[in-house]
Amino acid sequence: MTVDQNTLRRRGVGLIAHDPALSYGGHTLYTPITSTGEIHLVDIEGRPVHTWNSPHPPGRQAQLLPDGNLFYAAKDTGGPVLFPIWEVYHGGIFQELAPDSTVLREVRHPFHHHDASVLRNGNLVVTVVEPLAPADAARIRGGIPGSEAPGGVIYGDVVVELDWDGREVWRWAAIDHLDPEDFPLDPHFAREHWPMANTVNESADGSLVVGFRSVSSAVSVDRADGSVRWRLGPDVLAQQHHPHELPGGTLLVFDNGSYRDTTSLPYSRVLELDPRTGEEVWSYQDNPPQNFYSPYMSSAQRLPNGNTFIAEGSFGRLFEVTPGGRVVWEFVVPQFRAFGDGVGLESSAGAQNSVFRAHRYAADRFPWL
């Protein structure tokens, strides 16, 4: 028998485990990062129940809108390439898709990367980059020496609000509100991009939570004046993804843990924190901890029954845990594909099933199925 040479696929894909007595149930939405534009929905038994199809590959992920349509952040493959890894994490196209994949509306931004979401007012909030002025670039600390983008450029993050006609109605530039002395790049990261936003989403009071991977920080931005209400830094987080507010005001975050200062052992964990103090309210990690580790991407979602749905994004492992940390559902993304030659970093080589995020929804959110 020929042995499959893909390590992850060889270990098994699809539904791995399910405890129906303890699982929340529902349907799971995921978008393989190397897909050509397919967004998948599976039921609690891991069976495919629907697929959306876009002519564009993912610029990261898709999520369900309140009216049942899909918001899809896609990749503009014809857009500018600012530096090598930009080919992997840029997006540029935002679509609202009907259940039959009809594009209902679309807007583009050539310098979008990583995250985008729909605000309660119906507009989009997206993370983009702009080149820093030379004087500001000289203020950036840390990172790998000499690793700036071509021409010695450092790109800085800007959060923009767009309407669906593409008009910018609000903006927040990191360099205007964050002191680079207080937000140095981790020494393992390139200096081409500061501070590398990978998350933006709206809190209940209208403020925005923005997460920055390369400086291991998350902040709350007051949209009225751009001020930073609170910050969690590398004393708490390590290259985290998907920080977002829970209904009680705490923060749920996937803490990747690649270069955590307090241990030589890389492992991931999911944290629920008091964002103003950094105090831990709840956490999940595996035992032994190295059994659960995603060096990049990933997400966590608190479910209505108190369970937490987790995407170990680097390895396409989606699972659900109880408040006590018991795994009650596990699914491994079965779709494997390679980016192709010359794309990004070593981590982008070869066939993979990684996802930026995944989402669990109650089955009744899909009455059209």
Salt bridges, closest charged atoms under 4 A:
ASP4 OD2 - ARG9 NE 2.71
ASP43 OD2 - ARG47 NE 2.85
GLU45 OE2 - HIS18 ND1 3.08
ASP76 OD2 - ARG108 NH1 3.86
GLU96 OE1 - ARG105 NE 2.65
GLU106 OE2 - ARG108 NE 2.93
ASP115 OD2 - ARG357 NH2 2.97
GLU130 OE2 - ARG171 NH2 2.57
ASP136 OD1 - ARG139 NH1 3.14
GLU148 OE2 - ARG191 NE 2.67
ASP157 OD1 - HIS113 NE2 2.74
ASP157 OD1 - HIS193 NE2 2.80
GLU161 OE1 - ARG223 NH2 2.15
ASP163 OD2 - ARG167 NE 2.91
ASP165 OD2 - ARG167 NH2 3.27
GLU168 OE2 - ARG171 NE 2.71
GLU181 OE2 - ARG141 NE 3.29
ASP186 OD1 - HIS188 ND1 2.74
GLU202 OE2 - ARG120 NH2 3.51
ASP205 OD2 - ARG229 NH1 2.35
ASP222 OD2 - ARG229 NH2 3.41
ASP255 OD2 - ARG260 NH2 2.90
ASP255 OD2 - ARG269 NE 2.93
GLU272 OE1 - ARG302 NH1 3.11
GLU312 OE1 - ARG317 NH1 2.73
GLU320 OE1 - ARG360 NH1 2.98
GLU330 OE2 - ARG317 NE 2.60
